[in-house]
Amino acid sequence: LLQSETMDLRPLLRKPLFVPGTLTVDRLLERMQKTKTHIAIVIEEYGGVAGITTMEDILEELVGEVHDEFDEEENPIVVKGNVTIVDGLVSVHEIMERFGEPGTEPISTTIGGYVTERLSRIPVEGDTIRYGDYDVRVLKMDGKRVAKLEFSHDESTDEPEPEA
């Protein structure tokens, strides 16, 4: 390859596994095992591609998240000085345990959903809401989903320390 040689990749190619979207998960897993394939192209009823699925996708649906050497572990709640960075998928109940009750009973299950609920619209980066004594600012969006939030404590609501 270094001397401009061409390499024939055809011996490395394998035929893709096409499966109908109506195939059950157990039958799909069985077919993938039989063909020794880790990826399948799912075809919808009109013959178009509905998507792809992998052996890992199926196993994660059956047994929960499977971490491999390529998955990066990211802490969903990170304290940086006087602010806390929170992943938008963190549960509202976990946030309530850490930051207290929000004042209104949330309908949403994630903190990102709660911010959307409070704004009554899809948030944009920079939007801010109040959560108890905290300002919550949208740091990052992933399409229409809140990806990262910043909780900062409003110091003005603290009681003043008594003078000596």
N, C-alpha and C positions, 0 to 999 in steps of 0.2 A: 504494500500500500504506500510505503514511503517513496517508492520509485514510480509512482503513477500507475501501478498495476491495478487492474480492475478485479474486483472480487465478485464472484457469483453467489448471491444470497439465496437463490432459489432452493437449494437443499435445506436451508434453515426455515423456510416458510411452512406453515401448517394451515390446513383448511379451517376456517372459522366455524364455530358451532352456532348455528341459527336455531332458535327455539321460539315457539309461539308464546305470546303473552298470557295465554290461558293455562300454560303448564303449571302444575302445582310445584311448590318449593321442594317437596320431597322427591318428586319425579325429576326435577331439574338437577338436584344434587346427585341423584343416581346416574343421570345421563352424563353429567360432568365427570363423575368418577369413572364411568365406563370408558369414556373417550379420553381420559387423562387430560382434560382441559380445565383451566382455571378461570376462563372468561367466556361469556356467551353473549351473543347479540340477540336481543329480544325483538321479535317481529310482531307488529300489531295486525289486526284483522284485515286491513287493506293492503298489507304487504310492505308497509313502510317500517322503518326502524323506530321502535318505541324507546330503545335505550340499550344499555349494556349492563350486565351484572357479573360479579366475580364470585368465586368460591368464598372469599373473605366476607363479601357482603352477606351471603347466605348464612355463613357461620355466625356473623355478628347478630343477625336477626334471631337466630336460634339460641345462642348462648350469651349474648351481650358483647360489648366492645372487645375486640381482639387487638392488642397492641403488638406491633412488630418493630423490628430495628429501624424502620423508616419513619415511624410515628414520633412526632415531637410532643413531649409532655409539656403542657403549658398550664401554669397555675391560673385558675379562673378568677382569683381575687389576689391582687398584689398591692401591698402598701408601699407607697413611695413618699416618704416625708410626711406631710400633713394631708395628703390625698390618697385615696384608695381607687385603683383601677379595677373595674369589674367587667367580666365577660357578660354580654347581653343575655346569654343562655342560662345564667345562674338563676336558681329558683327564687321566687319572691320570699318563700319561707326562710331560706338561708340568709337572705338580705335582712329580713325581719329579726332573725336571731342576732345578727351582727350590728345592725343600725337601729333597731327598735321598730315599732309600728309606724306605718306611713301616715296615719291619720284617717285614711279612707280604706275600706276593705277592698283589696284588689280582686279583680275578676281573673286577670291573667295569671299564668303559672311561672313565667320568667320575668326577670327585672326589665329586660328589653321590651317585652309585651306590656308591662305596667307603664313604662314611659310612653309608649304609643297610646295606651288607654288614656293616660292623663292628658296628653296633648290633643287627643281626638283627631289625629291625623298621622300620616307616616312622618317620623322625625327626619330631620336633616342634621348634619354635623354642626355642632355649636348650640343646638337647642338645649334649654335648661329647664328643669322642674325643681320644686321643693319636695324633699322627702324628710319629714320631721325637721330636725335642725340642720339638715344637709342640703347643699346645692348639688344637683345631679346633672352633669353636662354630657351630652352625646359627643363622644370623641371620634367614633368611627362607625360607618354604616357598611353593611355587606348587602348591596342591592337595596331591598326594602326592609331589611332586618337590622336592628340595633346590634352592632358587634361589640363595641367597647363603650363603657361609661366611666365617668370620673366623679367620685363622691368627695366633696370637700365640706368640712365642718364649718358652719356659720358661727364664728366666734362671738358675734354680737348678741346671740341668744344665751350665752353663758352668764351666770350670775357673777357680779363683780366680787372680787375677794375682799373680805373685811380688812379695814386699815388697822394697823397696830397702835 
